[in-house]
Amino acid sequence: MVNTFRPSDLAQALRIIADTKPTVLAGGTDLMVRHKTWSGVVPHFDRPVVLIGHLPELQGIEIRDERLFIGSAVTLAAILEHPLVPEHIKSPIAQMASPPIRNLATLGGNICNASPAGDSLPMLYALDACLHLESVRGRQTVSISEFISAPGRTCLEPDQLLTAIEIPLIKCRTHYYRKVGQRQANSISKVSFYAAADYDKQRIHWVRIALGAVAPTVVRSPAAEGLLAGLDASGLKAVIPAVINIYQGLLSPVDDVRSTQQYRREVSLRLLENYLTRELMK
Ligand SMILES: Cc1cc2nc3c(=O)[nH]c(=O)nc-3n(C[C@H](O)[C@H](O)[C@H](O)COP(=O)(O)OP(=O)(O)OC[C@H]3O[C@@H](n4cnc5c(N)ncnc54)[C@H](O)[C@@H]3O)c2cc1C
């Protein structure tokens, strides 16, 4: 039997987490798959569970000082329906899982699961998202790249909860997201590619590019982005081989049940080349 807590507010949840160091369950769509114990296959589990998906303090979506704040337990479906959330943030979320899963799955859960294939992660890295963590000891803010250290690993202390995701709202002229999976719905990414950019007819103001599932954590290169900023169309054409070369050096994909290293390497670089030659400044 699993000992389960359902706190009525965040303060009570943080106290329970500090006292019992339980497993935190938001939507449960990653945890229920990982822990066959809970779906009845093995009738024992050794840690208590605290449910947080219903906590009112983790539900809000609001804009403050040109930054979007999303409560960690807001579901993917609620994010997609919310009028304050811009399309460049919704676009990768719209391709995650299927409507029934998106009704349960939370953005906080996708981040804390820290899978290299997590589909919200390239977008959050590219947009410089910050994460708000809280425990009975106090509050802390960290960048998404500081938060995720390796596949399945984060800097979250056992008594901490992720409470909110903060995303700066930048003026983004175009965004581009491609997910390569086995099929359209309910498939985990073999490779994912996110880019956002601002440019006019003359030149590129800035570009952010992030690749998922091709290294232990999301790959982003400020050096490559710096090469692209300020270029006109002919300058862009000239620099494409150098940009591809930088990303090539950063890839370290693995072979696993979903794909091979070689496929991940080739497809991600092709997505990058396609973006730079056909999508950026089109
Ligand atoms: C059929 C199916 C299809 C899927 N398709 C996709 C897909 O296309 N793309 C994709 O990226 N994922 C996919 N997933 C995985 C999953 O749905 C997502 O990662 C989802 O966002 C997880 O959210 P959750 O609330 O269900 O997390 P949970 O399962 O509740 O938790 C996941 C992990 O995060 C921790 N956690 C959750 N919230 C917090 C918090 N606030 N503070 C601290 N720790 C926390 C939990 O302890 C656990 O370790 C799929 C899953 C299924 C079952």
The ligand as an SDF file (V2000), in Angstrom:
LIG
                    3D

 53 58  0  0  0  0  0  0  0  0999 V2000
    1.0790    8.3130  -23.4610 C   0  0  0  0  0  0  0  0  0  0  0  0
    2.0890    9.3620  -23.0560 C   0  0  0  0  0  0  0  0  0  0  0  0
    2.5540   10.2650  -24.0090 C   0  0  0  0  0  0  0  0  0  0  0  0
    3.4990   11.2280  -23.6680 C   0  0  0  0  0  0  0  0  0  0  0  0
    3.9380   12.0880  -24.6440 N   0  0  0  0  0  0  0  0  0  0  0  0
    4.8680   13.0160  -24.3180 C   0  0  0  0  0  0  0  0  0  0  0  0
    5.3570   13.9050  -25.3280 C   0  0  0  0  0  0  0  0  0  0  0  0
    4.9400   13.8870  -26.4970 O   0  0  0  0  0  0  0  0  0  0  0  0
    6.3270   14.7960  -24.9640 N   0  0  0  0  0  0  0  0  0  0  0  0
    6.8280   14.8460  -23.6850 C   0  0  0  0  0  0  0  0  0  0  0  0
    7.7060   15.6850  -23.4260 O   0  0  0  0  0  0  0  0  0  0  0  0
    6.3550   14.0330  -22.7160 N   0  0  0  0  0  0  0  0  0  0  0  0
    5.3990   13.1260  -22.9950 C   0  0  0  0  0  0  0  0  0  0  0  0
    4.9290   12.2770  -22.0190 N   0  0  0  0  0  0  0  0  0  0  0  0
    5.4760   12.3840  -20.6600 C   0  0  0  0  0  0  0  0  0  0  0  0
    4.6220   13.2330  -19.6730 C   0  0  0  0  0  0  0  0  0  0  0  0
    3.2630   13.2690  -20.0440 O   0  0  0  0  0  0  0  0  0  0  0  0
    5.1390   14.6760  -19.5270 C   0  0  0  0  0  0  0  0  0  0  0  0
    6.5110   14.6790  -19.1920 O   0  0  0  0  0  0  0  0  0  0  0  0
    4.3290   15.4720  -18.4900 C   0  0  0  0  0  0  0  0  0  0  0  0
    4.5100   16.8560  -18.6950 O   0  0  0  0  0  0  0  0  0  0  0  0
    4.6830   15.1110  -17.0550 C   0  0  0  0  0  0  0  0  0  0  0  0
    3.8770   15.8930  -16.1830 O   0  0  0  0  0  0  0  0  0  0  0  0
    3.1280   15.2510  -14.9420 P   0  0  0  0  0  0  0  0  0  0  0  0
    2.4570   16.3580  -14.2210 O   0  0  0  0  0  0  0  0  0  0  0  0
    2.2670   14.1160  -15.3530 O   0  0  0  0  0  0  0  0  0  0  0  0
    4.3920   14.7070  -14.1040 O   0  0  0  0  0  0  0  0  0  0  0  0
    4.4320   13.6250  -12.9480 P   0  0  0  0  0  0  0  0  0  0  0  0
    4.3860   12.2560  -13.5210 O   0  0  0  0  0  0  0  0  0  0  0  0
    3.4640   13.9560  -11.8730 O   0  0  0  0  0  0  0  0  0  0  0  0
    5.9040   13.9310  -12.3850 O   0  0  0  0  0  0  0  0  0  0  0  0
    7.0490   13.7840  -13.1920 C   0  0  0  0  0  0  0  0  0  0  0  0
    8.2930   14.0300  -12.3160 C   0  0  0  0  0  0  0  0  0  0  0  0
    8.3690   15.3920  -11.8860 O   0  0  0  0  0  0  0  0  0  0  0  0
    8.2940   15.4840  -10.4440 C   0  0  0  0  0  0  0  0  0  0  0  0
    7.4660   16.6690  -10.2120 N   0  0  0  0  0  0  0  0  0  0  0  0
    6.2850   16.9760  -10.8250 C   0  0  0  0  0  0  0  0  0  0  0  0
    5.8970   18.2150  -10.4710 N   0  0  0  0  0  0  0  0  0  0  0  0
    6.8210   18.6780   -9.5980 C   0  0  0  0  0  0  0  0  0  0  0  0
    6.9660   19.9110   -8.8910 C   0  0  0  0  0  0  0  0  0  0  0  0
    6.0960   20.9170   -9.0440 N   0  0  0  0  0  0  0  0  0  0  0  0
    8.0300   20.0770   -8.0790 N   0  0  0  0  0  0  0  0  0  0  0  0
    8.9370   19.0710   -7.9500 C   0  0  0  0  0  0  0  0  0  0  0  0
    8.8730   17.8960   -8.6050 N   0  0  0  0  0  0  0  0  0  0  0  0
    7.8140   17.7010   -9.4260 C   0  0  0  0  0  0  0  0  0  0  0  0
    7.7210   14.1620   -9.9850 C   0  0  0  0  0  0  0  0  0  0  0  0
    8.1270   13.8470   -8.6770 O   0  0  0  0  0  0  0  0  0  0  0  0
    8.3010   13.2180  -11.0290 C   0  0  0  0  0  0  0  0  0  0  0  0
    9.6360   12.9090  -10.7120 O   0  0  0  0  0  0  0  0  0  0  0  0
    3.9720   11.3220  -22.3400 C   0  0  0  0  0  0  0  0  0  0  0  0
    3.4810   10.4290  -21.3640 C   0  0  0  0  0  0  0  0  0  0  0  0
    2.5510    9.4650  -21.7190 C   0  0  0  0  0  0  0  0  0  0  0  0
    2.0360    8.5290  -20.6530 C   0  0  0  0  0  0  0  0  0  0  0  0
  1  2  1  0
  2  3  1  0
  2 52  2  0
  3  4  2  0
  4  5  1  0
  4 50  1  0
  5  6  2  0
  6  7  1  0
  6 13  1  0
  7  8  2  0
  7  9  1  0
  9 10  1  0
 10 11  2  0
 10 12  1  0
 12 13  2  0
 13 14  1  0
 14 15  1  0
 14 50  1  0
 15 16  1  0
 16 17  1  0
 16 18  1  0
 18 19  1  0
 18 20  1  0
 20 21  1  0
 20 22  1  0
 22 23  1  0
 23 24  1  0
 24 25  2  0
 24 26  1  0
 24 27  1  0
 27 28  1  0
 28 29  2  0
 28 30  1  0
 28 31  1  0
 31 32  1  0
 32 33  1  0
 33 34  1  0
 33 48  1  0
 34 35  1  0
 35 36  1  0
 35 46  1  0
 36 37  1  0
 36 45  1  0
 37 38  2  0
 38 39  1  0
 39 40  1  0
 39 45  2  0
 40 41  1  0
 40 42  2  0
 42 43  1  0
 43 44  2  0
 44 45  1  0
 46 47  1  0
 46 48  1  0
 48 49  1  0
 50 51  2  0
 51 52  1  0
 52 53  1  0
M  END
$$$$
